Amino acid sequence: MAGSGRLKAAVYVQDPATREVVVLVPGARPAPELAALITNPHAWEEPPEDAGAVPIAVGEPDPAGPPQPGAGGGRKGTGARRRPAAAES
């Protein structure tokens, strides 16, 4: 999908055929040979397919592995404080 996304920032690249500097303006959809030269994923409104993470289907294991015990996933308490009962006279 490289080259089919739109740019959200101006990008300067060197044309591989002519060796001239080409300015690609925001909103442009550059040719595939120029889009391949853009290495900053933040320059794209829609990042090229081959430059992003591969989505994981539901039910597939997480490539990062299972969560580690004690890694901050649980609550320690309710957060409510109890006030001592007022002394009755």
PyRosetta script that sets phi, psi and omega in degrees:
from pyrosetta import init, pose_from_sequence

init()
pose = pose_from_sequence("MAGSGRLKAAVYVQDPATREVVVLVPGARPAPELAALITNPHAWEEPPEDAGAVPIAVGEPDPAGPPQPGAGGGRKGTGARRRPAAAES")
pose.set_psi(1, 1.7)
pose.set_omega(1, 178.2)
pose.set_phi(2, -57.1)
pose.set_psi(2, 130.1)
pose.set_omega(2, 179.8)
pose.set_phi(3, 96.9)
pose.set_psi(3, -11.6)
pose.set_omega(3, 179.6)
pose.set_phi(4, -99.5)
pose.set_psi(4, -8.4)
pose.set_omega(4, 176.0)
pose.set_phi(5, -82.4)
pose.set_psi(5, 166.7)
pose.set_omega(5, 177.9)
pose.set_phi(6, -104.3)
pose.set_psi(6, 145.7)
pose.set_omega(6, 178.5)
pose.set_phi(7, -82.1)
pose.set_psi(7, 141.0)
pose.set_omega(7, 174.9)
pose.set_phi(8, -108.2)
pose.set_psi(8, 0.5)
pose.set_omega(8, 178.1)
pose.set_phi(9, -144.3)
pose.set_psi(9, 155.6)
pose.set_omega(9, 176.1)
pose.set_phi(10, -70.3)
pose.set_psi(10, 139.2)
pose.set_omega(10, -177.7)
pose.set_phi(11, -132.8)
pose.set_psi(11, 137.0)
pose.set_omega(11, 175.8)
pose.set_phi(12, -106.3)
pose.set_psi(12, 125.2)
pose.set_omega(12, 176.7)
pose.set_phi(13, -134.4)
pose.set_psi(13, 161.8)
pose.set_omega(13, 177.2)
pose.set_phi(14, -101.3)
pose.set_psi(14, 122.2)
pose.set_omega(14, 179.2)
pose.set_phi(15, -60.9)
pose.set_psi(15, 124.4)
pose.set_omega(15, -177.2)
pose.set_phi(16, -65.9)
pose.set_psi(16, -25.5)
pose.set_omega(16, -178.3)
pose.set_phi(17, -83.7)
pose.set_psi(17, -45.6)
pose.set_omega(17, -174.2)
pose.set_phi(18, -100.9)
pose.set_psi(18, -13.1)
pose.set_omega(18, -177.9)
pose.set_phi(19, 65.0)
pose.set_psi(19, 15.6)
pose.set_omega(19, 176.7)
pose.set_phi(20, -88.2)
pose.set_psi(20, 150.0)
pose.set_omega(20, 176.8)
pose.set_phi(21, -77.0)
pose.set_psi(21, 129.6)
pose.set_omega(21, -179.6)
pose.set_phi(22, -115.3)
pose.set_psi(22, 132.8)
pose.set_omega(22, 176.9)
pose.set_phi(23, -100.5)
pose.set_psi(23, 120.1)
pose.set_omega(23, 176.9)
pose.set_phi(24, -102.2)
pose.set_psi(24, 124.2)
pose.set_omega(24, -173.0)
pose.set_phi(25, -91.5)
pose.set_psi(25, 158.1)
pose.set_omega(25, 177.2)
pose.set_phi(26, -57.2)
pose.set_psi(26, 140.3)
pose.set_omega(26, -178.8)
pose.set_phi(27, 91.1)
pose.set_psi(27, -11.5)
pose.set_omega(27, -178.5)
pose.set_phi(28, -74.9)
pose.set_psi(28, 151.9)
pose.set_omega(28, 172.3)
pose.set_phi(29, -115.2)
pose.set_psi(29, 91.6)
pose.set_omega(29, -173.8)
pose.set_phi(30, -68.7)
pose.set_psi(30, 158.1)
pose.set_omega(30, 176.2)
pose.set_phi(31, -61.5)
pose.set_psi(31, 152.3)
pose.set_omega(31, -177.0)
pose.set_phi(32, -55.3)
pose.set_psi(32, -37.1)
pose.set_omega(32, -178.8)
pose.set_phi(33, -69.3)
pose.set_psi(33, -29.7)
pose.set_omega(33, 175.5)
pose.set_phi(34, -82.1)
pose.set_psi(34, -37.1)
pose.set_omega(34, 179.4)
pose.set_phi(35, -62.7)
pose.set_psi(35, -32.9)
pose.set_omega(35, 179.5)
pose.set_phi(36, -66.2)
pose.set_psi(36, -22.2)
pose.set_omega(36, -179.9)
pose.set_phi(37, -82.7)
pose.set_psi(37, -12.4)
pose.set_omega(37, -178.7)
pose.set_phi(38, -85.4)
pose.set_psi(38, 111.0)
pose.set_omega(38, -174.9)
pose.set_phi(39, -99.2)
pose.set_psi(39, -12.4)
pose.set_omega(39, -179.0)
pose.set_phi(40, -87.4)
pose.set_psi(40, 112.7)
pose.set_omega(40, -178.7)
pose.set_phi(41, -67.2)
pose.set_psi(41, -19.3)
pose.set_omega(41, 180.0)
pose.set_phi(42, -77.0)
pose.set_psi(42, -7.1)
pose.set_omega(42, 178.3)
pose.set_phi(43, -78.5)
pose.set_psi(43, -15.5)
pose.set_omega(43, -174.8)
pose.set_phi(44, -98.9)
pose.set_psi(44, 139.7)
pose.set_omega(44, 168.6)
pose.set_phi(45, -69.8)
pose.set_psi(45, -45.7)
pose.set_omega(45, 176.0)
pose.set_phi(46, -118.4)
pose.set_psi(46, 108.3)
pose.set_omega(46, -177.0)
pose.set_phi(47, -62.2)
pose.set_psi(47, 145.9)
pose.set_omega(47, 176.1)
pose.set_phi(48, -59.3)
pose.set_psi(48, 147.2)
pose.set_omega(48, -177.0)
pose.set_phi(49, -56.0)
pose.set_psi(49, -43.4)
pose.set_omega(49, -173.7)
pose.set_phi(50, -78.2)
pose.set_psi(50, -1.4)
pose.set_omega(50, -178.8)
pose.set_phi(51, -105.0)
pose.set_psi(51, 0.3)
pose.set_omega(51, -176.4)
pose.set_phi(52, -113.4)
pose.set_psi(52, -178.9)
pose.set_omega(52, 177.9)
pose.set_phi(53, -76.8)
pose.set_psi(53, 150.7)
pose.set_omega(53, 179.1)
pose.set_phi(54, -82.7)
pose.set_psi(54, 125.9)
pose.set_omega(54, 179.6)
pose.set_phi(55, -66.7)
pose.set_psi(55, 149.7)
pose.set_omega(55, -179.9)
pose.set_phi(56, -104.8)
pose.set_psi(56, 130.4)
pose.set_omega(56, 178.1)
pose.set_phi(57, -73.9)
pose.set_psi(57, 153.9)
pose.set_omega(57, 178.6)
pose.set_phi(58, -62.1)
pose.set_psi(58, 132.5)
pose.set_omega(58, 178.9)
pose.set_phi(59, 97.9)
pose.set_psi(59, -13.0)
pose.set_omega(59, 177.4)
pose.set_phi(60, -84.3)
pose.set_psi(60, 149.0)
pose.set_omega(60, 179.1)
pose.set_phi(61, -67.6)
pose.set_psi(61, 149.0)
pose.set_omega(61, 177.9)
pose.set_phi(62, -73.2)
pose.set_psi(62, 128.2)
pose.set_omega(62, -179.1)
pose.set_phi(63, -64.5)
pose.set_psi(63, -19.6)
pose.set_omega(63, 178.4)
pose.set_phi(64, -76.8)
pose.set_psi(64, -11.5)
pose.set_omega(64, 179.3)
pose.set_phi(65, 96.1)
pose.set_psi(65, 174.6)
pose.set_omega(65, -178.9)
pose.set_phi(66, -71.7)
pose.set_psi(66, 155.7)
pose.set_omega(66, 178.7)
pose.set_phi(67, -64.6)
pose.set_psi(67, 144.9)
pose.set_omega(67, -178.9)
pose.set_phi(68, -83.6)
pose.set_psi(68, 140.5)
pose.set_omega(68, 177.3)
pose.set_phi(69, -63.5)
pose.set_psi(69, 139.6)
pose.set_omega(69, 178.8)
pose.set_phi(70, 74.6)
pose.set_psi(70, 20.7)
pose.set_omega(70, -177.3)
pose.set_phi(71, -90.1)
pose.set_psi(71, 19.2)
pose.set_omega(71, 175.7)
pose.set_phi(72, 88.8)
pose.set_psi(72, 22.3)
pose.set_omega(72, -178.3)
pose.set_phi(73, -88.0)
pose.set_psi(73, -16.9)
pose.set_omega(73, -175.4)
pose.set_phi(74, -108.0)
pose.set_psi(74, 168.0)
pose.set_omega(74, 177.8)
pose.set_phi(75, -91.7)
pose.set_psi(75, 144.7)
pose.set_omega(75, 178.8)
pose.set_phi(76, -87.7)
pose.set_psi(76, -32.9)
pose.set_omega(76, -178.0)
pose.set_phi(77, -167.8)
pose.set_psi(77, -178.8)
pose.set_omega(77, -178.0)
pose.set_phi(78, -81.7)
pose.set_psi(78, -20.6)
pose.set_omega(78, 179.5)
pose.set_phi(79, 88.1)
pose.set_psi(79, -8.4)
pose.set_omega(79, 179.7)
pose.set_phi(80, -83.1)
pose.set_psi(80, 137.3)
pose.set_omega(80, 177.4)
pose.set_phi(81, -105.0)
pose.set_psi(81, 143.0)
pose.set_omega(81, 178.3)
pose.set_phi(82, -95.7)
pose.set_psi(82, 136.8)
pose.set_omega(82, 176.2)
pose.set_phi(83, -94.7)
pose.set_psi(83, 142.5)
pose.set_omega(83, 177.5)
pose.set_phi(84, -64.9)
pose.set_psi(84, 146.3)
pose.set_omega(84, 179.9)
pose.set_phi(85, -64.9)
pose.set_psi(85, 141.5)
pose.set_omega(85, 179.6)
pose.set_phi(86, -67.8)
pose.set_psi(86, 139.4)
pose.set_omega(86, 179.8)
pose.set_phi(87, -70.8)
pose.set_psi(87, 131.0)
pose.set_omega(87, 177.9)
pose.set_phi(88, -88.5)
pose.set_psi(88, 138.6)
pose.set_omega(88, 178.8)
pose.set_phi(89, -108.1)
pose.dump_pdb("model.pdb")
